[in-house]
Amino acid sequence: MMKTIFKAAIFDLDGTLLDSIGDLSVSMNETLASYGFPTFPLPFHKSAVGNGVRAYAEKCIPAEKNTPEFLNEFVAQMGARYDKNCTAHTAPFDGILPLLNFMREQNIALNVLSNKVDSFAKTMTHHFFKEYGFQNVFGERPGVPKKPAPDAALAIAESCGAAPSEVLFIGDSIYDVMTGKNAGMVSLAAAWGYQSEEMLIEKEPDFVAHTPLDIIDYLKDRS
């Protein structure tokens, strides 16, 4: 039986584990329309997500409305809509479940680190992956620097009893690649997600996976 050199994996959520852009874009467009603002097509939303809901909203609302007070109000409205829709059309990407099963067989501890609001990250991970026993699930939390800061990733590694070099950091955005590198982990770019492969490659990940199954092959090659 093969044995991997890795003890833990940290996954991004949106665009990596879950294809959630449909529900995100509907919630955002409905909120924009409720204020009479222009809405956007799906490709725009794919390019706008990845750095948290406030950064997403800032890319969508008119510049003259981008004040802290209005942004707080808008994000609250968008969050209320998303809370009702967040699992309507969202599903794991093809190949994710076989990858998670393979990692569990290899005793790789599974974790999530997202720039999504912490409560949503926990709710959605539990909804879609409760049988996989994720050890840590963290979203954006007050007082904790969000990705690409390495703080939360390093805390997850410590909780898993793993050195940073024994941890895979897997995500579809430049923030994920940067987090993995900043933490001294093995950075795997998920090119099946929402950010372009060209942008990911510019950040020099250790490996670019075009499907989740590519990561199984990557692990087998390093057993």
Disulfide bonds with the S-S distance in Angstrom:
none
